[in-house]
Amino acid sequence: MPVTRCLSPHVPLPQSRCERLDWYGPRLGERVRVIAWTCTCLATVYELCEAGGQGFIRRTVRFDGRREIRESPRWRTATARVMWTALLSGLVR
Ligand SMILES: [Zn+2]
C-alpha cells in the first residue's frame, strides 16, 4: 500500500484562546478566486478566497454526499490572509 501524502495543510485543533468566526450562507453569482485551501482528506475543507477586492474564508463541510458551504465575513485582502494564517494556527475557527 502506498503511503498517502497530504500536500495541503490541515486545520489543527482549536487552541484555548481560539476565536469563533461568524459564518454566513454563501453569496451567489460572484467571481471568486481561490488563493489557498486546506487538505481535502478531511470532511471540512477551508479555502482562502477573494472576490470583488475583498477576502474571506469559505468552509465546506461534506456529509452524506452533500456539502454545506459557509463563508466568513468579508475583510480587506491583507486582513483575510492574516485570518487564514490564524485559522491554520488554531487561533480562529
Ligand atoms: Zn490530509
PDB file of the backbone (N, CA, C, O) and the ligand in Angstrom, with CONECT records:
HET     ZN  A 101       1
ATOM      1  N   MET A   1       0.849  -1.199   0.000  1.00  0.00           N
ATOM      2  CA  MET A   1       0.000   0.000   0.000  1.00  0.00           C
ATOM      3  C   MET A   1       0.882   1.246   0.000  1.00  0.00           C
ATOM      4  O   MET A   1       1.747   1.390   0.864  1.00  0.00           O
ATOM      5  N   PRO A   2       0.675   2.138  -0.952  1.00  0.00           N
ATOM      6  CA  PRO A   2       1.449   3.385  -0.915  1.00  0.00           C
ATOM      7  C   PRO A   2       1.018   4.262   0.247  1.00  0.00           C
ATOM      8  O   PRO A   2      -0.143   4.251   0.657  1.00  0.00           O
ATOM      9  N   VAL A   3       1.945   5.003   0.756  1.00  0.00           N
ATOM     10  CA  VAL A   3       1.618   5.951   1.826  1.00  0.00           C
ATOM     11  C   VAL A   3       0.957   7.170   1.200  1.00  0.00           C
ATOM     12  O   VAL A   3       1.486   7.754   0.254  1.00  0.00           O
ATOM     13  N   THR A   4      -0.188   7.548   1.724  1.00  0.00           N
ATOM     14  CA  THR A   4      -0.873   8.734   1.224  1.00  0.00           C
ATOM     15  C   THR A   4      -0.236   9.971   1.831  1.00  0.00           C
ATOM     16  O   THR A   4      -0.149  10.104   3.052  1.00  0.00           O
ATOM     17  N   ARG A   5       0.198  10.850   0.989  1.00  0.00           N
ATOM     18  CA  ARG A   5       0.804  12.081   1.492  1.00  0.00           C
ATOM     19  C   ARG A   5      -0.161  13.227   1.297  1.00  0.00           C
ATOM     20  O   ARG A   5      -0.750  13.385   0.228  1.00  0.00           O
ATOM     21  N   CYS A   6      -0.316  14.014   2.323  1.00  0.00           N
ATOM     22  CA  CYS A   6      -1.157  15.194   2.240  1.00  0.00           C
ATOM     23  C   CYS A   6      -0.296  16.374   1.834  1.00  0.00           C
ATOM     24  O   CYS A   6       0.710  16.667   2.480  1.00  0.00           O
ATOM     25  N   LEU A   7      -0.683  17.043   0.778  1.00  0.00           N
ATOM     26  CA  LEU A   7       0.113  18.158   0.274  1.00  0.00           C
ATOM     27  C   LEU A   7      -0.358  19.503   0.824  1.00  0.00           C
ATOM     28  O   LEU A   7       0.398  20.474   0.840  1.00  0.00           O
ATOM     29  N   SER A   8      -1.597  19.552   1.267  1.00  0.00           N
ATOM     30  CA  SER A   8      -2.146  20.809   1.773  1.00  0.00           C
ATOM     31  C   SER A   8      -2.239  20.753   3.290  1.00  0.00           C
ATOM     32  O   SER A   8      -2.291  19.672   3.878  1.00  0.00           O
ATOM     33  N   PRO A   9      -2.259  21.919   3.916  1.00  0.00           N
ATOM     34  CA  PRO A   9      -2.276  21.924   5.386  1.00  0.00           C
ATOM     35  C   PRO A   9      -3.595  21.430   5.957  1.00  0.00           C
ATOM     36  O   PRO A   9      -4.634  21.475   5.298  1.00  0.00           O
ATOM     37  N   HIS A  10      -3.533  20.960   7.189  1.00  0.00           N
ATOM     38  CA  HIS A  10      -4.719  20.586   7.959  1.00  0.00           C
ATOM     39  C   HIS A  10      -4.970  21.654   9.005  1.00  0.00           C
ATOM     40  O   HIS A  10      -4.031  22.218   9.567  1.00  0.00           O
ATOM     41  N   VAL A  11      -6.232  21.927   9.265  1.00  0.00           N
ATOM     42  CA  VAL A  11      -6.559  22.879  10.323  1.00  0.00           C
ATOM     43  C   VAL A  11      -6.388  22.151  11.656  1.00  0.00           C
ATOM     44  O   VAL A  11      -7.013  21.114  11.877  1.00  0.00           O
ATOM     45  N   PRO A  12      -5.554  22.680  12.539  1.00  0.00           N
ATOM     46  CA  PRO A  12      -5.308  21.988  13.803  1.00  0.00           C
ATOM     47  C   PRO A  12      -6.481  22.124  14.757  1.00  0.00           C
ATOM     48  O   PRO A  12      -7.419  22.880  14.505  1.00  0.00           O
ATOM     49  N   LEU A  13      -6.418  21.385  15.849  1.00  0.00           N
ATOM     50  CA  LEU A  13      -7.425  21.546  16.894  1.00  0.00           C
ATOM     51  C   LEU A  13      -7.363  22.989  17.396  1.00  0.00           C
ATOM     52  O   LEU A  13      -6.285  23.577  17.476  1.00  0.00           O
ATOM     53  N   PRO A  14      -8.532  23.559  17.736  1.00  0.00           N
ATOM     54  CA  PRO A  14      -8.528  24.946  18.197  1.00  0.00           C
ATOM     55  C   PRO A  14      -7.708  25.097  19.474  1.00  0.00           C
ATOM     56  O   PRO A  14      -7.754  24.240  20.357  1.00  0.00           O
ATOM     57  N   GLN A  15      -6.964  26.184  19.562  1.00  0.00           N
ATOM     58  CA  GLN A  15      -6.270  26.494  20.798  1.00  0.00           C
ATOM     59  C   GLN A  15      -7.263  27.043  21.810  1.00  0.00           C
ATOM     60  O   GLN A  15      -8.391  27.391  21.463  1.00  0.00           O
ATOM     61  N   SER A  16      -6.829  27.118  23.073  1.00  0.00           N
ATOM     62  CA  SER A  16      -7.756  27.523  24.142  1.00  0.00           C
ATOM     63  C   SER A  16      -8.252  28.950  23.906  1.00  0.00           C
ATOM     64  O   SER A  16      -9.370  29.289  24.294  1.00  0.00           O
ATOM     65  N   ARG A  17      -7.416  29.799  23.265  1.00  0.00           N
ATOM     66  CA  ARG A  17      -7.860  31.184  23.011  1.00  0.00           C
ATOM     67  C   ARG A  17      -8.398  31.338  21.599  1.00  0.00           C
ATOM     68  O   ARG A  17      -8.379  32.432  21.034  1.00  0.00           O
ATOM     69  N   CYS A  18      -8.880  30.235  21.028  1.00  0.00           N
ATOM     70  CA  CYS A  18      -9.417  30.251  19.669  1.00  0.00           C
ATOM     71  C   CYS A  18     -10.676  31.131  19.599  1.00  0.00           C
ATOM     72  O   CYS A  18     -11.583  31.003  20.420  1.00  0.00           O
ATOM     73  N   GLU A  19     -10.711  32.025  18.602  1.00  0.00           N
ATOM     74  CA  GLU A  19     -11.878  32.882  18.401  1.00  0.00           C
ATOM     75  C   GLU A  19     -12.819  32.256  17.388  1.00  0.00           C
ATOM     76  O   GLU A  19     -12.384  31.642  16.414  1.00  0.00           O
ATOM     77  N   ARG A  20     -14.110  32.417  17.627  1.00  0.00           N
ATOM     78  CA  ARG A  20     -15.102  31.898  16.691  1.00  0.00           C
ATOM     79  C   ARG A  20     -15.443  32.937  15.656  1.00  0.00           C
ATOM     80  O   ARG A  20     -15.795  34.068  15.992  1.00  0.00           O
ATOM     81  N   LEU A  21     -15.339  32.564  14.403  1.00  0.00           N
ATOM     82  CA  LEU A  21     -15.796  33.440  13.331  1.00  0.00           C
ATOM     83  C   LEU A  21     -17.303  33.297  13.174  1.00  0.00           C
ATOM     84  O   LEU A  21     -17.885  32.272  13.530  1.00  0.00           O
ATOM     85  N   ASP A  22     -17.921  34.339  12.636  1.00  0.00           N
ATOM     86  CA  ASP A  22     -19.318  34.215  12.204  1.00  0.00           C
ATOM     87  C   ASP A  22     -19.314  33.593  10.814  1.00  0.00           C
ATOM     88  O   ASP A  22     -18.474  33.935   9.981  1.00  0.00           O
ATOM     89  N   TRP A  23     -20.241  32.690  10.565  1.00  0.00           N
ATOM     90  CA  TRP A  23     -20.318  32.017   9.267  1.00  0.00           C
ATOM     91  C   TRP A  23     -21.684  32.274   8.658  1.00  0.00           C
ATOM     92  O   TRP A  23     -22.713  32.128   9.317  1.00  0.00           O
ATOM     93  N   TYR A  24     -21.678  32.656   7.399  1.00  0.00           N
ATOM     94  CA  TYR A  24     -22.912  33.034   6.706  1.00  0.00           C
ATOM     95  C   TYR A  24     -23.130  32.147   5.488  1.00  0.00           C
ATOM     96  O   TYR A  24     -22.203  31.480   5.028  1.00  0.00           O
ATOM     97  N   GLY A  25     -24.327  32.138   4.979  1.00  0.00           N
ATOM     98  CA  GLY A  25     -24.614  31.428   3.743  1.00  0.00           C
ATOM     99  C   GLY A  25     -23.832  32.043   2.595  1.00  0.00           C
ATOM    100  O   GLY A  25     -23.536  33.238   2.609  1.00  0.00           O
ATOM    101  N   PRO A  26     -23.496  31.221   1.595  1.00  0.00           N
ATOM    102  CA  PRO A  26     -22.657  31.727   0.508  1.00  0.00           C
ATOM    103  C   PRO A  26     -23.400  32.731  -0.374  1.00  0.00           C
ATOM    104  O   PRO A  26     -24.603  32.610  -0.609  1.00  0.00           O
ATOM    105  N   ARG A  27     -22.645  33.729  -0.856  1.00  0.00           N
ATOM    106  CA  ARG A  27     -23.195  34.638  -1.860  1.00  0.00           C
ATOM    107  C   ARG A  27     -23.153  33.936  -3.205  1.00  0.00           C
ATOM    108  O   ARG A  27     -22.245  33.152  -3.481  1.00  0.00           O
ATOM    109  N   LEU A  28     -24.127  34.219  -4.026  1.00  0.00           N
ATOM    110  CA  LEU A  28     -24.204  33.533  -5.315  1.00  0.00           C
ATOM    111  C   LEU A  28     -23.819  34.482  -6.435  1.00  0.00           C
ATOM    112  O   LEU A  28     -23.912  35.701  -6.295  1.00  0.00           O
ATOM    113  N   GLY A  29     -23.388  33.912  -7.539  1.00  0.00           N
ATOM    114  CA  GLY A  29     -23.140  34.687  -8.747  1.00  0.00           C
ATOM    115  C   GLY A  29     -21.909  35.569  -8.691  1.00  0.00           C
ATOM    116  O   GLY A  29     -21.803  36.542  -9.438  1.00  0.00           O
ATOM    117  N   GLU A  30     -20.986  35.237  -7.816  1.00  0.00           N
ATOM    118  CA  GLU A  30     -19.772  36.032  -7.694  1.00  0.00           C
ATOM    119  C   GLU A  30     -18.623  35.327  -8.381  1.00  0.00           C
ATOM    120  O   GLU A  30     -18.576  34.098  -8.430  1.00  0.00           O
ATOM    121  N   ARG A  31     -17.697  36.107  -8.911  1.00  0.00           N
ATOM    122  CA  ARG A  31     -16.484  35.506  -9.448  1.00  0.00           C
ATOM    123  C   ARG A  31     -15.485  35.440  -8.295  1.00  0.00           C
ATOM    124  O   ARG A  31     -14.988  36.464  -7.825  1.00  0.00           O
ATOM    125  N   VAL A  32     -15.206  34.232  -7.856  1.00  0.00           N
ATOM    126  CA  VAL A  32     -14.361  34.027  -6.675  1.00  0.00           C
ATOM    127  C   VAL A  32     -13.034  33.406  -7.103  1.00  0.00           C
ATOM    128  O   VAL A  32     -12.993  32.449  -7.876  1.00  0.00           O
ATOM    129  N   ARG A  33     -11.959  33.974  -6.581  1.00  0.00           N
ATOM    130  CA  ARG A  33     -10.638  33.416  -6.833  1.00  0.00           C
ATOM    131  C   ARG A  33     -10.199  32.700  -5.557  1.00  0.00           C
ATOM    132  O   ARG A  33     -10.163  33.295  -4.480  1.00  0.00           O
ATOM    133  N   VAL A  34      -9.871  31.429  -5.691  1.00  0.00           N
ATOM    134  CA  VAL A  34      -9.417  30.657  -4.536  1.00  0.00           C
ATOM    135  C   VAL A  34      -7.900  30.765  -4.454  1.00  0.00           C
ATOM    136  O   VAL A  34      -7.189  30.389  -5.385  1.00  0.00           O
ATOM    137  N   ILE A  35      -7.417  31.280  -3.336  1.00  0.00           N
ATOM    138  CA  ILE A  35      -6.000  31.575  -3.164  1.00  0.00           C
ATOM    139  C   ILE A  35      -5.271  30.384  -2.536  1.00  0.00           C
ATOM    140  O   ILE A  35      -4.156  30.046  -2.933  1.00  0.00           O
ATOM    141  N   ALA A  36      -5.919  29.753  -1.549  1.00  0.00           N
ATOM    142  CA  ALA A  36      -5.276  28.653  -0.822  1.00  0.00           C
ATOM    143  C   ALA A  36      -6.374  27.781  -0.253  1.00  0.00           C
ATOM    144  O   ALA A  36      -7.526  28.206  -0.153  1.00  0.00           O
ATOM    145  N   TRP A  37      -6.021  26.565   0.119  1.00  0.00           N
ATOM    146  CA  TRP A  37      -7.034  25.642   0.625  1.00  0.00           C
ATOM    147  C   TRP A  37      -6.382  24.659   1.574  1.00  0.00           C
ATOM    148  O   TRP A  37      -5.169  24.450   1.554  1.00  0.00           O
ATOM    149  N   THR A  38      -7.217  24.063   2.403  1.00  0.00           N
ATOM    150  CA  THR A  38      -6.718  23.022   3.299  1.00  0.00           C
ATOM    151  C   THR A  38      -6.939  21.664   2.661  1.00  0.00           C
ATOM    152  O   THR A  38      -7.617  21.546   1.640  1.00  0.00           O
ATOM    153  N   CYS A  39      -6.362  20.644   3.271  1.00  0.00           N
ATOM    154  CA  CYS A  39      -6.354  19.301   2.691  1.00  0.00           C
ATOM    155  C   CYS A  39      -7.767  18.733   2.565  1.00  0.00           C
ATOM    156  O   CYS A  39      -8.593  18.867   3.468  1.00  0.00           O
ATOM    157  N   THR A  40      -8.021  18.098   1.426  1.00  0.00           N
ATOM    158  CA  THR A  40      -9.354  17.548   1.181  1.00  0.00           C
ATOM    159  C   THR A  40      -9.517  16.144   1.773  1.00  0.00           C
ATOM    160  O   THR A  40     -10.536  15.496   1.535  1.00  0.00           O
ATOM    161  N   CYS A  41      -8.541  15.670   2.531  1.00  0.00           N
ATOM    162  CA  CYS A  41      -8.693  14.347   3.147  1.00  0.00           C
ATOM    163  C   CYS A  41      -9.638  14.414   4.337  1.00  0.00           C
ATOM    164  O   CYS A  41     -10.093  13.378   4.822  1.00  0.00           O
ATOM    165  N   LEU A  42      -9.938  15.614   4.812  1.00  0.00           N
ATOM    166  CA  LEU A  42     -10.839  15.772   5.944  1.00  0.00           C
ATOM    167  C   LEU A  42     -12.213  16.200   5.444  1.00  0.00           C
ATOM    168  O   LEU A  42     -12.341  16.739   4.344  1.00  0.00           O
ATOM    169  N   ALA A  43     -13.232  15.959   6.252  1.00  0.00           N
ATOM    170  CA  ALA A  43     -14.600  16.255   5.830  1.00  0.00           C
ATOM    171  C   ALA A  43     -14.834  17.753   5.695  1.00  0.00           C
ATOM    172  O   ALA A  43     -15.684  18.182   4.914  1.00  0.00           O
ATOM    173  N   THR A  44     -14.088  18.548   6.449  1.00  0.00           N
ATOM    174  CA  THR A  44     -14.239  20.000   6.396  1.00  0.00           C
ATOM    175  C   THR A  44     -13.038  20.604   5.692  1.00  0.00           C
ATOM    176  O   THR A  44     -11.894  20.401   6.099  1.00  0.00           O
ATOM    177  N   VAL A  45     -13.313  21.348   4.633  1.00  0.00           N
ATOM    178  CA  VAL A  45     -12.250  21.982   3.852  1.00  0.00           C
ATOM    179  C   VAL A  45     -12.439  23.498   3.936  1.00  0.00           C
ATOM    180  O   VAL A  45     -13.554  23.997   3.782  1.00  0.00           O
ATOM    181  N   TYR A  46     -11.374  24.212   4.175  1.00  0.00           N
ATOM    182  CA  TYR A  46     -11.386  25.672   4.201  1.00  0.00           C
ATOM    183  C   TYR A  46     -10.639  26.201   2.990  1.00  0.00           C
ATOM    184  O   TYR A  46      -9.630  25.632   2.573  1.00  0.00           O
ATOM    185  N   GLU A  47     -11.138  27.293   2.428  1.00  0.00           N
ATOM    186  CA  GLU A  47     -10.477  27.926   1.294  1.00  0.00           C
ATOM    187  C   GLU A  47     -10.352  29.423   1.563  1.00  0.00           C
ATOM    188  O   GLU A  47     -11.284  30.066   2.046  1.00  0.00           O
ATOM    189  N   LEU A  48      -9.193  29.953   1.245  1.00  0.00           N
ATOM    190  CA  LEU A  48      -8.999  31.405   1.277  1.00  0.00           C
ATOM    191  C   LEU A  48      -9.413  31.946  -0.082  1.00  0.00           C
ATOM    192  O   LEU A  48      -8.847  31.564  -1.106  1.00  0.00           O
ATOM    193  N   CYS A  49     -10.397  32.833  -0.093  1.00  0.00           N
ATOM    194  CA  CYS A  49     -10.984  33.305  -1.349  1.00  0.00           C
ATOM    195  C   CYS A  49     -10.893  34.823  -1.441  1.00  0.00           C
ATOM    196  O   CYS A  49     -10.815  35.525  -0.432  1.00  0.00           O
ATOM    197  N   GLU A  50     -10.906  35.304  -2.667  1.00  0.00           N
ATOM    198  CA  GLU A  50     -11.011  36.736  -2.915  1.00  0.00           C
ATOM    199  C   GLU A  50     -12.089  36.974  -3.955  1.00  0.00           C
ATOM    200  O   GLU A  50     -12.219  36.228  -4.925  1.00  0.00           O
ATOM    201  N   ALA A  51     -12.853  38.023  -3.735  1.00  0.00           N
ATOM    202  CA  ALA A  51     -13.901  38.398  -4.682  1.00  0.00           C
ATOM    203  C   ALA A  51     -14.175  39.885  -4.518  1.00  0.00           C
ATOM    204  O   ALA A  51     -14.297  40.384  -3.399  1.00  0.00           O
ATOM    205  N   GLY A  52     -14.269  40.573  -5.618  1.00  0.00           N
ATOM    206  CA  GLY A  52     -14.603  41.993  -5.572  1.00  0.00           C
ATOM    207  C   GLY A  52     -13.655  42.813  -4.719  1.00  0.00           C
ATOM    208  O   GLY A  52     -14.073  43.770  -4.067  1.00  0.00           O
ATOM    209  N   GLY A  53     -12.378  42.444  -4.717  1.00  0.00           N
ATOM    210  CA  GLY A  53     -11.385  43.221  -3.976  1.00  0.00           C
ATOM    211  C   GLY A  53     -11.383  42.964  -2.485  1.00  0.00           C
ATOM    212  O   GLY A  53     -10.686  43.650  -1.738  1.00  0.00           O
ATOM    213  N   GLN A  54     -12.156  41.979  -2.039  1.00  0.00           N
ATOM    214  CA  GLN A  54     -12.176  41.623  -0.626  1.00  0.00           C
ATOM    215  C   GLN A  54     -11.797  40.160  -0.459  1.00  0.00           C
ATOM    216  O   GLN A  54     -11.848  39.383  -1.412  1.00  0.00           O
ATOM    217  N   GLY A  55     -11.421  39.795   0.746  1.00  0.00           N
ATOM    218  CA  GLY A  55     -11.056  38.411   1.027  1.00  0.00           C
ATOM    219  C   GLY A  55     -11.981  37.803   2.069  1.00  0.00           C
ATOM    220  O   GLY A  55     -12.566  38.510   2.890  1.00  0.00           O
ATOM    221  N   PHE A  56     -12.101  36.505   2.025  1.00  0.00           N
ATOM    222  CA  PHE A  56     -12.899  35.791   3.026  1.00  0.00           C
ATOM    223  C   PHE A  56     -12.475  34.333   3.031  1.00  0.00           C
ATOM    224  O   PHE A  56     -11.726  33.889   2.161  1.00  0.00           O
ATOM    225  N   ILE A  57     -12.955  33.600   4.009  1.00  0.00           N
ATOM    226  CA  ILE A  57     -12.669  32.172   4.109  1.00  0.00           C
ATOM    227  C   ILE A  57     -13.965  31.413   3.850  1.00  0.00           C
ATOM    228  O   ILE A  57     -15.007  31.714   4.433  1.00  0.00           O
ATOM    229  N   ARG A  58     -13.878  30.435   2.975  1.00  0.00           N
ATOM    230  CA  ARG A  58     -15.042  29.598   2.671  1.00  0.00           C
ATOM    231  C   ARG A  58     -14.851  28.248   3.350  1.00  0.00           C
ATOM    232  O   ARG A  58     -13.773  27.658   3.278  1.00  0.00           O
ATOM    233  N   ARG A  59     -15.882  27.770   3.998  1.00  0.00           N
ATOM    234  CA  ARG A  59     -15.822  26.480   4.691  1.00  0.00           C
ATOM    235  C   ARG A  59     -16.821  25.521   4.040  1.00  0.00           C
ATOM    236  O   ARG A  59     -18.006  25.837   3.928  1.00  0.00           O
ATOM    237  N   THR A  60     -16.358  24.387   3.625  1.00  0.00           N
ATOM    238  CA  THR A  60     -17.234  23.376   3.034  1.00  0.00           C
ATOM    239  C   THR A  60     -17.194  22.126   3.910  1.00  0.00           C
ATOM    240  O   THR A  60     -16.133  21.543   4.136  1.00  0.00           O
ATOM    241  N   VAL A  61     -18.361  21.728   4.396  1.00  0.00           N
ATOM    242  CA  VAL A  61     -18.474  20.508   5.190  1.00  0.00           C
ATOM    243  C   VAL A  61     -19.195  19.478   4.336  1.00  0.00           C
ATOM    244  O   VAL A  61     -20.300  19.721   3.853  1.00  0.00           O
ATOM    245  N   ARG A  62     -18.563  18.337   4.157  1.00  0.00           N
ATOM    246  CA  ARG A  62     -19.165  17.268   3.361  1.00  0.00           C
ATOM    247  C   ARG A  62     -19.733  16.213   4.293  1.00  0.00           C
ATOM    248  O   ARG A  62     -19.056  15.754   5.213  1.00  0.00           O
ATOM    249  N   PHE A  63     -20.962  15.836   4.054  1.00  0.00           N
ATOM    250  CA  PHE A  63     -21.537  14.741   4.830  1.00  0.00           C
ATOM    251  C   PHE A  63     -22.643  14.098   3.995  1.00  0.00           C
ATOM    252  O   PHE A  63     -23.406  14.792   3.321  1.00  0.00           O
ATOM    253  N   ASP A  64     -22.723  12.786   4.044  1.00  0.00           N
ATOM    254  CA  ASP A  64     -23.750  12.044   3.306  1.00  0.00           C
ATOM    255  C   ASP A  64     -23.802  12.454   1.835  1.00  0.00           C
ATOM    256  O   ASP A  64     -24.886  12.544   1.258  1.00  0.00           O
ATOM    257  N   GLY A  65     -22.653  12.702   1.230  1.00  0.00           N
ATOM    258  CA  GLY A  65     -22.621  13.067  -0.173  1.00  0.00           C
ATOM    259  C   GLY A  65     -23.119  14.465  -0.467  1.00  0.00           C
ATOM    260  O   GLY A  65     -23.256  14.840  -1.632  1.00  0.00           O
ATOM    261  N   ARG A  66     -23.394  15.251   0.576  1.00  0.00           N
ATOM    262  CA  ARG A  66     -23.825  16.630   0.368  1.00  0.00           C
ATOM    263  C   ARG A  66     -22.752  17.577   0.887  1.00  0.00           C
ATOM    264  O   ARG A  66     -21.818  17.168   1.577  1.00  0.00           O
ATOM    265  N   ARG A  67     -22.906  18.844   0.542  1.00  0.00           N
ATOM    266  CA  ARG A  67     -21.961  19.851   1.017  1.00  0.00           C
ATOM    267  C   ARG A  67     -22.720  20.999   1.644  1.00  0.00           C
ATOM    268  O   ARG A  67     -23.742  21.456   1.132  1.00  0.00           O
ATOM    269  N   GLU A  68     -22.196  21.446   2.756  1.00  0.00           N
ATOM    270  CA  GLU A  68     -22.723  22.655   3.370  1.00  0.00           C
ATOM    271  C   GLU A  68     -21.635  23.711   3.274  1.00  0.00           C
ATOM    272  O   GLU A  68     -20.545  23.549   3.824  1.00  0.00           O
ATOM    273  N   ILE A  69     -21.945  24.807   2.562  1.00  0.00           N
ATOM    274  CA  ILE A  69     -20.954  25.853   2.332  1.00  0.00           C
ATOM    275  C   ILE A  69     -21.299  27.073   3.178  1.00  0.00           C
ATOM    276  O   ILE A  69     -22.440  27.535   3.191  1.00  0.00           O
ATOM    277  N   ARG A  70     -20.309  27.577   3.873  1.00  0.00           N
ATOM    278  CA  ARG A  70     -20.461  28.795   4.663  1.00  0.00           C
ATOM    279  C   ARG A  70     -19.288  29.711   4.375  1.00  0.00           C
ATOM    280  O   ARG A  70     -18.197  29.267   4.015  1.00  0.00           O
ATOM    281  N   GLU A  71     -19.540  30.999   4.544  1.00  0.00           N
ATOM    282  CA  GLU A  71     -18.483  31.976   4.298  1.00  0.00           C
ATOM    283  C   GLU A  71     -18.299  32.875   5.506  1.00  0.00           C
ATOM    284  O   GLU A  71     -19.257  33.238   6.189  1.00  0.00           O
ATOM    285  N   SER A  72     -17.052  33.222   5.752  1.00  0.00           N
ATOM    286  CA  SER A  72     -16.709  34.149   6.838  1.00  0.00           C
ATOM    287  C   SER A  72     -17.142  35.556   6.441  1.00  0.00           C
ATOM    288  O   SER A  72     -17.565  35.779   5.306  1.00  0.00           O
ATOM    289  N   PRO A  73     -17.041  36.497   7.362  1.00  0.00           N
ATOM    290  CA  PRO A  73     -17.235  37.900   6.960  1.00  0.00           C
ATOM    291  C   PRO A  73     -16.222  38.291   5.890  1.00  0.00           C
ATOM    292  O   PRO A  73     -15.202  37.626   5.718  1.00  0.00           O
ATOM    293  N   ARG A  74     -16.510  39.371   5.178  1.00  0.00           N
ATOM    294  CA  ARG A  74     -15.576  39.907   4.172  1.00  0.00           C
ATOM    295  C   ARG A  74     -14.600  40.839   4.874  1.00  0.00           C
ATOM    296  O   ARG A  74     -14.965  41.631   5.743  1.00  0.00           O
ATOM    297  N   TRP A  75     -13.347  40.712   4.461  1.00  0.00           N
ATOM    298  CA  TRP A  75     -12.305  41.588   5.008  1.00  0.00           C
ATOM    299  C   TRP A  75     -11.516  42.203   3.862  1.00  0.00           C
ATOM    300  O   TRP A  75     -11.660  41.804   2.707  1.00  0.00           O
ATOM    301  N   ARG A  76     -10.686  43.173   4.196  1.00  0.00           N
ATOM    302  CA  ARG A  76      -9.646  43.576   3.250  1.00  0.00           C
ATOM    303  C   ARG A  76      -8.778  42.352   2.984  1.00  0.00           C
ATOM    304  O   ARG A  76      -8.624  41.493   3.853  1.00  0.00           O
ATOM    305  N   THR A  77      -8.206  42.272   1.768  1.00  0.00           N
ATOM    306  CA  THR A  77      -7.475  41.044   1.404  1.00  0.00           C
ATOM    307  C   THR A  77      -6.304  40.794   2.361  1.00  0.00           C
ATOM    308  O   THR A  77      -6.014  39.645   2.695  1.00  0.00           O
ATOM    309  N   ALA A  78      -5.630  41.863   2.805  1.00  0.00           N
ATOM    310  CA  ALA A  78      -4.497  41.668   3.727  1.00  0.00           C
ATOM    311  C   ALA A  78      -4.990  41.071   5.043  1.00  0.00           C
ATOM    312  O   ALA A  78      -4.344  40.191   5.612  1.00  0.00           O
ATOM    313  N   THR A  79      -6.135  41.554   5.524  1.00  0.00           N
ATOM    314  CA  THR A  79      -6.709  41.021   6.757  1.00  0.00           C
ATOM    315  C   THR A  79      -7.116  39.567   6.561  1.00  0.00           C
ATOM    316  O   THR A  79      -6.932  38.740   7.455  1.00  0.00           O
ATOM    317  N   ALA A  80      -7.672  39.253   5.388  1.00  0.00           N
ATOM    318  CA  ALA A  80      -8.107  37.881   5.123  1.00  0.00           C
ATOM    319  C   ALA A  80      -6.926  36.911   5.200  1.00  0.00           C
ATOM    320  O   ALA A  80      -7.060  35.790   5.689  1.00  0.00           O
ATOM    321  N   ARG A  81      -5.763  37.363   4.707  1.00  0.00           N
ATOM    322  CA  ARG A  81      -4.583  36.489   4.759  1.00  0.00           C
ATOM    323  C   ARG A  81      -4.105  36.292   6.195  1.00  0.00           C
ATOM    324  O   ARG A  81      -3.618  35.220   6.552  1.00  0.00           O
ATOM    325  N   VAL A  82      -4.246  37.326   7.010  1.00  0.00           N
ATOM    326  CA  VAL A  82      -3.903  37.182   8.434  1.00  0.00           C
ATOM    327  C   VAL A  82      -4.868  36.186   9.090  1.00  0.00           C
ATOM    328  O   VAL A  82      -4.451  35.346   9.887  1.00  0.00           O
ATOM    329  N   MET A  83      -6.150  36.285   8.751  1.00  0.00           N
ATOM    330  CA  MET A  83      -7.140  35.377   9.322  1.00  0.00           C
ATOM    331  C   MET A  83      -6.891  33.944   8.868  1.00  0.00           C
ATOM    332  O   MET A  83      -7.098  32.998   9.628  1.00  0.00           O
ATOM    333  N   TRP A  84      -6.446  33.794   7.629  1.00  0.00           N
ATOM    334  CA  TRP A  84      -6.134  32.461   7.099  1.00  0.00           C
ATOM    335  C   TRP A  84      -4.986  31.833   7.904  1.00  0.00           C
ATOM    336  O   TRP A  84      -5.048  30.663   8.284  1.00  0.00           O
ATOM    337  N   THR A  85      -3.954  32.621   8.154  1.00  0.00           N
ATOM    338  CA  THR A  85      -2.830  32.122   8.954  1.00  0.00           C
ATOM    339  C   THR A  85      -3.301  31.766  10.360  1.00  0.00           C
ATOM    340  O   THR A  85      -2.869  30.766  10.933  1.00  0.00           O
ATOM    341  N   ALA A  86      -4.195  32.597  10.915  1.00  0.00           N
ATOM    342  CA  ALA A  86      -4.728  32.327  12.248  1.00  0.00           C
ATOM    343  C   ALA A  86      -5.530  31.026  12.255  1.00  0.00           C
ATOM    344  O   ALA A  86      -5.468  30.249  13.208  1.00  0.00           O
ATOM    345  N   LEU A  87      -6.281  30.803  11.181  1.00  0.00           N
ATOM    346  CA  LEU A  87      -7.055  29.555  11.059  1.00  0.00           C
ATOM    347  C   LEU A  87      -6.120  28.349  11.059  1.00  0.00           C
ATOM    348  O   LEU A  87      -6.377  27.355  11.739  1.00  0.00           O
ATOM    349  N   LEU A  88      -5.042  28.442  10.298  1.00  0.00           N
ATOM    350  CA  LEU A  88      -4.108  27.328  10.195  1.00  0.00           C
ATOM    351  C   LEU A  88      -3.290  27.158  11.477  1.00  0.00           C
ATOM    352  O   LEU A  88      -2.610  26.146  11.651  1.00  0.00           O
ATOM    353  N   SER A  89      -3.354  28.129  12.359  1.00  0.00           N
ATOM    354  CA  SER A  89      -2.652  28.065  13.637  1.00  0.00           C
ATOM    355  C   SER A  89      -3.588  27.685  14.778  1.00  0.00           C
ATOM    356  O   SER A  89      -3.155  27.599  15.927  1.00  0.00           O
ATOM    357  N   GLY A  90      -4.860  27.457  14.479  1.00  0.00           N
ATOM    358  CA  GLY A  90      -5.818  27.087  15.515  1.00  0.00           C
ATOM    359  C   GLY A  90      -6.270  28.265  16.358  1.00  0.00           C
ATOM    360  O   GLY A  90      -6.785  28.066  17.458  1.00  0.00           O
ATOM    361  N   LEU A  91      -6.091  29.491  15.870  1.00  0.00           N
ATOM    362  CA  LEU A  91      -6.444  30.674  16.645  1.00  0.00           C
ATOM    363  C   LEU A  91      -7.833  31.202  16.325  1.00  0.00           C
ATOM    364  O   LEU A  91      -8.431  31.904  17.140  1.00  0.00           O
ATOM    365  N   VAL A  92      -8.349  30.876  15.157  1.00  0.00           N
ATOM    366  CA  VAL A  92      -9.743  31.197  14.826  1.00  0.00           C
ATOM    367  C   VAL A  92     -10.347  29.952  14.182  1.00  0.00           C
ATOM    368  O   VAL A  92      -9.638  29.092  13.658  1.00  0.00           O
ATOM    369  N   ARG A  93     -11.658  29.882  14.235  1.00  0.00           N
ATOM    370  CA  ARG A  93     -12.335  28.742  13.649  1.00  0.00           C
ATOM    371  C   ARG A  93     -13.723  29.163  13.257  1.00  0.00           C
ATOM    372  O   ARG A  93     -14.489  28.353  12.736  1.00  0.00           O
TER     373      ARG A  93
HETATM  374 ZN    ZN A 101      -4.748  15.452   4.515  1.00  0.00          ZN2+
END
